[in-house]
Amino acid sequence: MPAASAADVTSDRIVKADSEPQNWLSNNRDYTSQRYSPLDAINKDTVKGLKLAFSVSLNNQAPNYTESTPLAEDGFLYLTDTWGVVYKIDATQGTVGRIVWTMDPGQEKPSIANRGVALADNLVISVANGPARLIGTDKDTGEVLWEKDITGDTPRVEMTGAPLLIKDKIIVGAAGGDAGTRAWMAAYDVATGDEVWKEYNIPAPGEPGSETWGGTNNAWETGGGGMYVTGSYDPEHDLTYWGAGNPVPMFDPSYRPGDNLYTNSVLARNPDTGKLNWYFQYTPNDAWDYDEEGTHILFKGSLNGEEQTLLTHSGRNGFLYTFGANNGQFLKAGAYMDGINWTAGIDVKTGKPVDYDPNKQIQTYAGTATRTDADPTKRACPSIAGGNNFWPSTLSPKTKLIYIPAMTGCVDVTTDTTMHSVDKGWSGGSYVVSERLESSLVAADPLTGQIKKKVQLDYPNYAGALSTAGGLVFTALTDGSIIAFDDETLDEVWRANVGVGFTAPPMTFAVGDKQYIAIASGLSGPARGKLRMTPELAEQRNAAMLFVFGL
């Protein structure tokens, strides 16, 4: 194992993350967002000996949960809870975790989520709300060195995604789209927290894309497009890739005629200037909350005999997409879920739904999932949760497969044209999930879109996945199970249950020659609210904990 480094965390260290596999320095470990670790001490042969090494109790103030991915540097862990509290935990002993310091931003109410921190220089960079803030905390002492209100002119904005360090800047995306905000992406100076650039995901009148916001409601002002999952970065092409959320009101496309750019899109921007290099919109004029803010994964693939950097994304709408990372060229899409009914498929040339009509202001898509005045309630599959959502997929360069934690089921959506205001939530309607919720783990080839393996899981998966050089894929469920699968067969090879559910993804780190698997617990609001769909879990209690497993 490489010697521990006392150096500040830099963008160059994240680029070269494989040179220090014991650490997990960025939200998705490295800039590819593969969430793949080269560590292999825990492998197919040894995983049967995996057991709880220690646990740490975090904030017990309700709602006590976390969606944070812990970052690891030299045996110290850094994570957040839903109140925006940052924790530094000493895990160097391997048998106990000691809280070194906490930084409480003083939120009066919890965030919808807080998905973690960035390490940058000698700072821990975090987000908080009430108002929306970006905070730089001394990594050694826990002292706040700078704090910036980044609300700007966007009311109802909320910060939930973990920041991303690129060069000397911190990149963040603004959430809160469902509340009727006009979301944005921005960069801030690491040393001072000062804003460097900001670009809105919804164009103002006269800007490119503004023609896709029709009607007389000025819908662009409250158009959504929230970002709440950390992006990726390709240093070769100097582009950062972030997914944008759904248009608002989410269930009534007639309020906002047009394709509604740049919602439901991947945006490739220059991290120094914010300039939009290319974009791709997955579901124009969306009416089912199929936002595509989820992880966009970079990988090397051979096309026409030439190795290229590619970008793949497991969509909330049920399809797996692959693009050229440099220019956004659409290459392939395929369904990774059964029973998709909102569209008849994806056009092999354009990547758009086959029933998309560029001449229509309001898209109808497949008849089984559209709204009409005569019958405002329709069933859409996948459900409002997806598919894959904020919980990350993982890609193993060893197997060349992407592993997608996918929710199963459908949703009944009813349009209500009166629900177009702040006090009514900008929903444009309501939805009901009436069936038992379960999930699956899908192994697919991003180059062909072909499903290689699939295993059904007995409870919902809001946690995401981790793959390792040990030939394992880890994930976790709402019933409190943490599971390891063989990365070739998807056979279950290990399971533990801690009695509290998960909406945070697993990660791995090492101290000396010992590898550990870590995951934070507690069910966030949407996941907890849907426990009624698994009645045996309805009385399960929440607990914000950090669990660490070792051999």
PyMOL commands that set and color helices and strands:
alter all, ss='L'
color gray80, all
select helices_A, chain A and resi 11-15+17-19+47-49+177-179+210-212+219-222+253-255+367-369+525-533+535-537
alter helices_A, ss='H'
color red, helices_A
select strands_A, chain A and resi 36-37+51-57+71-73+76-80+86-90+98-103+118-120+123-128+133-138+144-149+164-166+169-173+184-189+195-200+232-234+239-243+265-269+276-281+296-303+306-314+319-324+330-335+377-380+394-396+401-407+411-415+429-432+439-444+451-457+465-468+472-476+481-486+492-497+507-511+514-520+545-550
alter strands_A, ss='S'
color yellow, strands_A
deselect
rebuild
show_as cartoon
